[in-house]
Amino acid sequence: MEDPISEWGVECRLFQGLETEIRALSEKIKAADATREKAVYATAMKRQAGFLLKCAEFAETRPDCKVCRSLSHLRKTTAGLIIKVARPLR
């Protein structure tokens, strides 16, 4: 797995710390056979992405922040879709 800093160019300690965990969760989602198992990992990913989206140090003018915000929004949305698919129909 490539280093998150070199791939995205984001030089933020918060992003770097959570990026490793989010990538691991993404790999677990891909490897999981059962939809419910995927949803467990997606729930954790959604929580981490949400944490990044609420960053108190976010600055609209910083490119690192923009990349982090875009990635986090995409990941939170994707995780939400996985969770939605895993819910039984009512």
ZIJOHU-V333207 format. One record per residue. RES is the residue in one small letter. SS is DSSP state (H for helix, E for strand, L for the rest). PSI is psi in whole degrees, -180 to 180 (* if undefined). OMEGA is omega in degrees with one decimal (NA if undefined). Layout:
res:RES ss:SS psi:PSI omega:OMEGA
res:RES ss:SS psi:PSI omega:OMEGA
//
This chain:
res:m ss:L psi:133 omega:-178.5
res:e ss:L psi:151 omega:178.6
res:d ss:L psi:128 omega:-178.6
res:p ss:H psi:-31 omega:-178.9
res:i ss:H psi:-47 omega:-176.9
res:s ss:H psi:-32 omega:-179.0
res:e ss:H psi:-48 omega:-176.1
res:w ss:H psi:-19 omega:-179.4
res:g ss:L psi:19 omega:-178.6
res:v ss:L psi:119 omega:-179.9
res:e ss:L psi:74 omega:-178.6
res:c ss:L psi:128 omega:-178.3
res:r ss:H psi:-40 omega:-179.6
res:l ss:H psi:-48 omega:178.5
res:f ss:H psi:-48 omega:-177.0
res:q ss:H psi:-41 omega:180.0
res:g ss:H psi:-43 omega:-178.1
res:l ss:H psi:-26 omega:-178.8
res:e ss:H psi:-41 omega:178.8
res:t ss:H psi:-44 omega:179.2
res:e ss:H psi:-43 omega:179.7
res:i ss:H psi:-40 omega:177.6
res:r ss:H psi:-40 omega:177.9
res:a ss:H psi:-42 omega:177.2
res:l ss:H psi:-40 omega:178.0
res:s ss:H psi:-43 omega:178.6
res:e ss:H psi:-38 omega:178.0
res:k ss:H psi:-38 omega:177.2
res:i ss:H psi:-45 omega:179.9
res:k ss:H psi:-38 omega:-175.4
res:a ss:H psi:-23 omega:-176.1
res:a ss:L psi:139 omega:179.0
res:d ss:L psi:-41 omega:-175.0
res:a ss:L psi:141 omega:179.6
res:t ss:H psi:-39 omega:179.9
res:r ss:H psi:-36 omega:176.8
res:e ss:H psi:-41 omega:176.8
res:k ss:H psi:-39 omega:-178.5
res:a ss:H psi:-35 omega:178.0
res:v ss:H psi:-48 omega:179.2
res:y ss:H psi:-37 omega:179.4
res:a ss:H psi:-35 omega:177.9
res:t ss:H psi:-43 omega:177.9
res:a ss:H psi:-40 omega:179.3
res:m ss:H psi:-41 omega:179.8
res:k ss:H psi:-39 omega:178.8
res:r ss:H psi:-46 omega:-179.3
res:q ss:H psi:-43 omega:178.7
res:a ss:H psi:-40 omega:177.8
res:g ss:H psi:-38 omega:177.2
res:f ss:H psi:-44 omega:178.2
res:l ss:H psi:-36 omega:-180.0
res:l ss:H psi:-22 omega:179.6
res:k ss:L psi:15 omega:-176.5
res:c ss:L psi:126 omega:-179.7
res:a ss:L psi:-18 omega:-178.6
res:e ss:L psi:9 omega:-179.2
res:f ss:L psi:134 omega:176.7
res:a ss:L psi:119 omega:-177.9
res:e ss:L psi:-28 omega:-175.9
res:t ss:L psi:-11 omega:-178.7
res:r ss:L psi:123 omega:177.8
res:p ss:H psi:-38 omega:178.1
res:d ss:H psi:-43 omega:179.9
res:c ss:H psi:-40 omega:179.8
res:k ss:H psi:-43 omega:178.7
res:v ss:H psi:-47 omega:179.7
res:c ss:H psi:-46 omega:-178.7
res:r ss:H psi:-44 omega:179.7
res:s ss:H psi:-47 omega:179.4
res:l ss:H psi:-44 omega:-177.9
res:s ss:H psi:-41 omega:177.8
res:h ss:H psi:-46 omega:178.7
res:l ss:H psi:-45 omega:-178.9
res:r ss:H psi:-39 omega:178.5
res:k ss:H psi:-41 omega:178.4
res:t ss:H psi:-46 omega:179.7
res:t ss:H psi:-45 omega:178.9
res:a ss:H psi:-41 omega:177.9
res:g ss:H psi:-38 omega:177.9
res:l ss:H psi:-41 omega:177.9
res:i ss:H psi:-44 omega:179.3
res:i ss:H psi:-42 omega:-179.4
res:k ss:H psi:-42 omega:179.7
res:v ss:H psi:-33 omega:-176.8
res:a ss:H psi:-20 omega:-179.6
res:r ss:L psi:139 omega:177.4
res:p ss:L psi:146 omega:176.9
res:l ss:L psi:143 omega:-179.5
res:r ss:L psi:* omega:NA
//
